Amino acid sequence: MKKAVKSIIGLTAVLAVMGGGLAALMLTQPDEESEPESSVSEPEQDVKILIRDDTVTGTDPDTGADLEGIVKQVSIKNSSGGFLVVQEKSSGSENVTYTIDGYEDVAMKTSMISTLANNANGLTSEATIEENCTDIAKFGLDSPTAEIEVEYESGTKRRMIIGDEAPVGNVSYVMIDGLDTVFTVRNSALANYSNTIMDFVSTTILEAPETYPVVESLRIQRENLDTDILLEYDAMNDDENYNGGTSATHIMVEPARAYLAVERSSDITTGMFGLSADDIYSVHCSDADIAEAGLETPFCTVTMKCNDGNTYTLLLSEPFTYEDSGKCSYAMLEGGSVIYIVKEEKARWTYIEPVDIASRIFMATYVWNVENLKVTAGGNEYAFDVRRINPDEEIESLKSEHFSATLNGSEFSSERYRLFYSFLISANAEDFALGEEIPAGEPMASITYRDTYTGEDVNIEFYEQTSMTALIVIDGESRFHISKSFVDTLASNAEKLETDEDFATTWK
């Protein structure tokens, strides 16, 4: 079927060319009284199948298509050297695929390599240029750009050489062993025979799976980091009844515990899958290659542990300027044999800081998972106790009426408590303050509560730092800066708790 289709397509193209030529001839032919113009010989526009396995004949009983021989291997010589294309899957497989001999251990562009066998098998000409050719030099065939030998499983061999590109038509000159005829063949069918082995090496460092495993942890170790960055999967995402946290699937554990901003962290946690390189530095790299690329003691090491039992370690060099690609790093998978060159923007692990991926949300516990909330502000203390009225009742969506609340021991509106809590979690910090010194003295305000879902007790303190900012300290660690006006608004709203006044929801 493939040969028939190729022939029909080639014949259609020929007819189109001939039709256009005929029209042009009719429009420009001389009057009967004019002198006849001298004619110029044109290439014979016949389509021929140049390479086939003549030992295979007949048709497929199921499809009626012409049977074709199966290519066993293709030997290629070009200006970069030579290599052998061999079967990756045997003819017993549904589809035969190919790889390059000696590179079976390297991830290759399989579909691109397969064109070297598939394009040759049943190769068709575009035109016959010269029969009984004795001067092949004028077509560049005395010093061919590529020599190809196709061997079929039957043992049949066919050899061709590729010469210069023709002046027009996007075709090149070709000769087949055993024929002294020069043909043209479309360049698109011949292009890959001039490639180097490097052109066939896959630039995908780690293939993206059809179904992603859960990344249990991702650790970034880097020369210019005082502390590793460690991200861990938030197991609460697996509980459909959990309503707290953020939309990110992971949380930061080191250098400080923090929520992650999903839009800024997803390519850090899972970006190793499908990571593509801009170029290849070395294949079957030696210890010397690894040392020269700075990967013997890498600048950055990224370790990704997945729940399918696999652990992937990516080694990255310090960024450098690479040709027209700008800032890049050498990269390789630990235990791999290929060193890649990756653009800096794809290898964010080499420069990412904790503040670049952490969320500025500092309080994200679901309102109805909180009990024993205590707020200290403006010299006053406000202690809430919130309880489910009927814990055994199955309720699809929890609301205020399903809870009772007390404030400093007295009955309090659960709805008004919800509104006050909504104000507390509406705040985002303005900047990060990881590792900053905590001011001496008492905090301006504090929020403490117990998360009944996690069983954790959380303590958030606000310390005056400047005339305009306050430092947020969570469980004894400095985390964020926030406008001091938020703390003032917190105290003001707390004073409104036992009134009917609306709580302020904005601050400057």
N, C-alpha and C positions, 0 to 999 in steps of 0.2 A: 504493500500500500504506500509506503514512504517513497519508493522509487517512482511509482506512478504519479503521486502527487507532485513530487519535485519536477517530473517531466512536464506535467500539465502547466505548472506555474511558469517554468522556463519557456514553454512554447507560447503561453499567453503573452509573456513579456516580449518574445520575439515578434509575434504578430502585431503587437502594439507598435513596436519600433518600425516594422516593415510598413504598417499602415501609415504611420506618420511620414516615413520616407517617400511612399508612393504619392501622398497628397502633395508634398513639397515638390516632387518631380513634375507632377501635372501642372502646378502653378507656375513653374519656371521653365517648362519646355519651350523651345524656340518656335517661331512661326515656320510654316512649311517652306517659305522662301529663304529663311536664314540658313547660315552654314551650320552643320551639325557640330556640337561640342564634343571634345574628346571625353571618353568615359574613364572613370577611376574605379578600379576593382575594390569591392567591399568584402569584409570578412563574411564567411559563410555562417549564417545565423541558424545553425542546427544545434539542437540540444543532445548531448551524448552523456551517458552514464560512464564515468571514467574509472571508477573503482567499484568492484563488486566481487562476490565469491561465486564464480561460475559453476562450482560443484553443487551449489544448492539450487534446485529447480522446483517448480510446482507452485501450488497455492495453498494457503491455510484453509483447511476444510471447514473451519468455523466462520471465518470472516471473508474468505475468498481473496484475500490480499496475497500479493506475490511474496513467496518466502524469501528471506534474506539470511545470509550467513551472519554468525555472531563473531564480533571482533574479539580476539583473544588478547592482543596487545598492539601497541603502536610505538614504534621507535622514532624519535624525533632528534634531528640535529639542526642547530641554528647558530647564530653568531655568539650566543651565550654559552654554548656547549651542547650537551646532549642529555636526554633522559628517556626513560622507558615508562610508558603508560600501561598498567596492568589491571586486570579485573579485581575489583574489590568484592563483588558478589559474583558467584559462578553463574553459568548459564541455566543452572537449575532453579535460580531465583526468578521471581516474576519479572523483575527489571534488573538488567545488568548495570552495575555502576563501576566506576574506575577510580584508581588512585595512581600516584607516581611511585614506582619501585624504589624502596629504601626510605619512603616517607610515610609508611603505614602507621607510624606512631605519632604523626603530626596531624593536627586538625587541618584539613585541606578544603578548598572550594570544590566539592565533589561535582556539582553540576557543571562547573566551568571545565573541569578536567574531562568530564564525559563528552564534551563537544569534540575533543580531540579524536575520539573513536567514532562518535555518531556523525560528525560532519564529513569524515573521510568515507565512511561506508555509504555507497550509493552517491558519491560526489558527482555532481553534474556540471557540465561546461555551460558557459554562456554563449560562446562562439568558437568556431574553428578558425584559427588565424593563418596557419601555414602548414600544408602537408609536405612530406619529404623535405623537412627543414634541415639544411646543412650548416647554417650559420646561427647557432643558438645564442651566440654572444650578444646579438642585437636585441635579444629579449631578456638579457641578464641571467640566462639559464646556465652559462658556463661557470658562474660563481653564485649558485642559488642562495636565496635568503633562508631557505629551510629545505631539509630533505626528510621525507616521511615514508616509513615502511609500515604497512598495515598487515598484520598476520591474523588470519581467521582461525577459529577452532578446528576447522577442517584441515588446516595446514596450508591453505592457499595464502600466497603473499602478493601484495601489490605495493609498488613503490612509485612515488612521485616527487618531483622537485618544483619549487616555487621560485620564479624569477622576479623581474621588475614589475612595478605597478604600471598598467597601461595608461596612456595619456588621458583617456576619458572612460567613463562608464563605471568607476569604482570597482574595477576588476584587475586581476594580476595574471601574468603568463604562467602556464603550468605545462609540464610534460610528464607523461606516464611511461615507465619502463616498458620497452617492447614496442613502443610507437614512436615514429619520428615526426609526430604532428604536434604543433603548438596550439594550445587552447587558452581561452581566458576563463577564469572562475571568479565569482563574486568575492570581494575582499572580506565580507562578513563571515564567509565560511572558512577563510584561511587565517584570519587575524591571530587566533590563539596559538598557531604553530610557531610564531616568532617570539613568544613570551619566554621569560626566564622561570625557573622553578619557583622563585620567590613570588611571582605573580599568582601562583596557584595556592599559596599558603593562606589559610583563612586568617582574616584580621580580627575575628571574634575571639576574644581571650577566653571567655567562659560562656558557652551557649545558654540562652534563656530556655528553661524547660517549658513544656506545654502547660504544666501546672506547677506553680511556684511552691516550694516547701516553705514552712515557717522558719524564718531566720530567728533562731533562739537568742543569739547574741552576736554583736559585731564590736570588735575591739580595734581601735586605731592607736598604734604606737608610732611615735614620730620623734625625731631628734630634738626638735624645738618645742616639744610639749613637756611641761614639768610633770604632768600626770596623764596617763592614758585616758582616752575617751572611750567609755564603755556604754553601749546601748543594749538593752535587753527587751525581749518580747514581754508585753504586758498581758499576762495570762488571763486577766479579767475580761479581755476582749472575747474570750471563748464563752463567757457567761452572758446569755441573751437577756438576763434579768438585771445586769449591771448597767447603770445609767450615768456613772461618773466619768472622770477623766476627760481626755480630749479625743479627737478623731484619729490621732496618730496611733499606730499599732504598737509602738515601742516607747520606752521611757529612758531617760539618761540616768545612769547609776553612778558613773564617775565622769568628771571629777566631783560632781555634785548631783544629787537627785533632783531631776526637773522633768516636767512634761516636755514633749517635743512638738514643734510646729510641723504638721504633716507635709505642707507644701515645700518646706525647706529641708526636710530630713529623709524623705522617701528614697531619693536617689543615693543617699548615704547608706541606708540600711540594706537595700536590695540592688543597688547600682552595679554590683559586680556581675550580676546576671546580664548577659547581652552586651557587656562592655566591649567596645570595638576600638581597635588601634588605628592610628593614622599611617603607620608604616611598620615594616618588619626590620629589626636590627640584626638578628642572628637566628638561624635554624640549626638544630642539633648543637646548641651552644656548648662551648667548652668552659672549663673553670676560668680560663683566661678571659673569655668573652664576658662571663658573669662579673668578674673583677673589673674589667674595663668599663662596664655599664654601671658600676657602683652598686651592684646588687649582692655582693658578697656580704657587706654590712649595709643593708638598705636604709635609706633615709626614712622610709615610711613602710610599715608592715600592717596590713589589714587582714584580720582573721574573722571569717564568717562561719559560725556553727549553725547547722540546719537540723530540723527535727527528723530528717530522713537518714540521719547518721553520717552525713557528709560534712567535712570541714574543709573550707577553701582558704588558702593563705596567699594573698597578693603582695608581691614585693615591688616597691616603687623607688626609683632613684630621686635625688634632688632635681627639681625642674631645671631645664636648660633651654636655650633657644635653638630650635631645629629648623633650618632652611626657611621655607615660607609658611611653616605651620605655627610659628610663634613658640610660646612656652610649652614644653613637653617633658615627659618623664619616661625613662626606660621602665618597662614593666614585665614581670613574668610570674606565673603561678609557681609556687614552691613545688619542686619536684618535676617541673615541666622542662621542655627542651627548646622552647622558643622565647626569644626576647623581643618584645614589641616596643613601639614608640607611641605613647598615648598623649593626646593633647591635655593640657592642664585643666581645662574646663570639664573634661570627662573624668579626671582623676582628682576630684575635690578633696579626697582624703589627705592629699599632700599639703593642703593649706587651711582646711576647715578648722574653726575654733568652736568651742562649746556654745558660745553665745550666738553663733550663726545658725544653729539648728534648734536651740531650746525655745520653748514657748514662754511668753511673758505672763502666762496665767499662773498665779501662785495659789489659787484656791479653786478646786474643781470637784469637790465631793458633792454628790447628789443630795439635795436638800433633805429628803426623807431617810437618808442613811446617817444623818447627824443626830446625835443626842448629847446632852450635857454641854451645850455650847455656852462659852463664857466670854464676854467682851468687857475689856477694861479700857476706858477712855474718859478723858476729861475729869479724872479723879474719881470716877464712879465705876461700879462693877455691876454687870448685867448678866445674870446666870439663867439660862434656859434649860428646861428639861422637857424633851419631846418624846412622846410614846405613842405607839400604834394602839388604837382603841380595841380592835379585835385582831390580834396577830394571826389567828387561825383562819380568818375569812379570806377566801381567794378573790382577789381584786385585780382586774386587768390593768388599771391605771390608778395610781395612788393620787389622792387629792387631800386638801386641807382638812376636809370633814372626817377623814379617816384617822386623824391624829388629835391628841390632846396636848396642850402645852402649858407650862407654868413659867413665870418670870419672877425670879427671886422668891420662889416658894408660893406665889399667888397665881391663881388661874389666869391664863392669858389666851388671846385669840390666836389660834393656829394659823389663820390666814394672814394676820398681821405679822406673825413671826416669819412666814414664808416671804412676805414682801421685804422685810428687813434683811433676810438671808440673801434674797435676790440682789440687793444692793452690794452685799459683801463680795459675792462672786462675780460681779460685773466689772471689777477693776482689773486692769492689766498693768503690770509694771512698765516703767519707761525705759529701763536699762538694766543690764546685769551687773552684779557686784560680787562675783564669785571670789572668795578668798579675802575680801576686804576686812580690815580690822573693825571689830564691833565697838562702838563708843562705850565709854564707862557710864555708869549710872543706870537709872531706871528707864524703861522704854516709854515713849509717848503714849502708846496704846498696845493692846495685845488681843489676840483671838485664840482661844483654845477650844478644841472639840474632840469628840471621839467618833471615828468612822465605824459604824456598826458592821458594815460589810467587810472591811479589811481587818477590823479589830485594832486599828492603829489610833494612837493619840497624837494629835498634831498641835504644835505650838508655834504661832506666828506673832512676831514682835516687830514693832515699828520704832526705830530710834531716830531722833533728830540728828541730821548730818550737816546740813547747811541751812541757810535761811529759807531755801526753796525746796529742798529735798529731804526725804527720809530714807533710811536704810531698812529693808525688810530682812529679817533674820528668821529662818525656818528651822525649827528643831536644833537651835544653837549654831547654825551655819548661815553666814551672810549670803544672800542670793540676789537681791534686786534693789534698784533705786525706784522710788515712787515720789510723785509730787506730795509735798507736805500738806497741800490743801485736801488730799484724800483723807488724811488722818484727821484733819479738822472737821471734814464732812462726816466722818465716822462718829466722832464725838457728838456732833450736832444731831445726827439721826438717832443716836442712842438716847439722847434726851427726849426725843419725840415718841419713844416707844409707848408710853402710857398716855398719849394724847391721840387725837384724830387727825393730826397734821400729816400731810403727805411727806414721804421720805424724799430727800434730795437724791437725784440720780446722776448729777453731773458735778464736776469740780474743775477748777482751773489749775 
